[in-house]
Amino acid sequence: MWNEPTQEQLAKISRLYETEDVPLREKPIYLHFFIGGCDWFVSEYDGEDLFFGYAILNNDVEMGEWGYISFEELKAIRIPPGFEIDCEVFDPPGKASEFDKIRTL
């Protein structure tokens, strides 16, 4: 994984279920993992492996959805001849409604 988030960056992410009462459009987005036409926007983290966030696969924005994402599985993705997932960190985090790709309705 390119630009893998540090433990310090991961520690700043809301814990799982900490924002469950926050409307989807207001959810904080701390990380954006991406490769090709795939995007994963992270809002919560269990501190070990599991993220909660918004995923878009194969540029299919209409079918994007909120759900759980494995950090280990993201790190394991490799596309020949050697492409890996990249990551950008938002500090401070943005609101889900600020990202065009995230459908919050």
Secondary structure, 3 states (H helix, E strand, C coil): CCCCCCHHHHHCCEECCCCCCCCHHHCEEEEEEEECCEEEEEEEECCCCEEEEEEECCCCHHHCEEEEEEHHHHHHCEECCCEECEEEEEEEEEEHHHCCCCCCC
